[in-house]
Structures are given as structure tokens and as C-alpha cells.
Amino acid sequence: MEKSRDGKVEAELLDVNGLAAMLSMSRTSLYKIRTTDVSFPEPAFKQPRRWTRTQIINWIDYKSKGEDDAEQAGKEAYGNVEMTTDEK
């Protein structure tokens, strides 16, 4: 984060290109995630579209701590039943 002339800390803003670079993906892949993953944060600013680095870091932390999307989908499909195997 950078300090402005008055000494206040300003959030680093990312446009689509900067966001794609931060996440190491193409703009097309980023678009797919933005439109399909409901947990992806809305832009901090709508026009021009900008996200804060903090928003994205918090989202990454949330995704890394949460369950795998496929695992979650499986639990929803099977009513959150734990699937176990008996090893004998």
C-alpha cells in the first residue's frame, strides 16, 4: 500500500488486467470465475471496474480455508451425509 501526499494509506486498486496477472490467469478465465463463483467479490468501484488487493487476498484466504467446490457440491447432492469406507 502506498501513502498519499496527506499521509493516508491508500488501497492498491486492480483493474481486470492487474487482477488476472495477480491470479496468474487469463482475462477469459477470470471472467468465467467472476460470473460463476458467487463468492468472488464485487468490484470496489463499478466504473471503471476496480478491486482492492485486500478484497482479493481475503477472497483467496476464504477459498483456501473453505471446502473444495466439488466436495461441497457432493455434500449438497447427498444431503451433507458423510461418506465413509469400512476398511477391514
C-alpha angles and dihedrals in degrees: 000000000000130000119236123223092271091055097253118135112243124206116244108247123212127202122203092276093049091045092050090049092049091052093042094235140111122266088248092056090046090052091052091052093046092052099041107033109075091194092062108110122251113242115274086225122032101199111061091017109241134164126196119240087234091058091053095044090051090049091050090050090049092050093046093051095044128078122276110272092237091050090050092048089051092052091050091049092050098039096256091296113161110237112216135173123216112227114197 
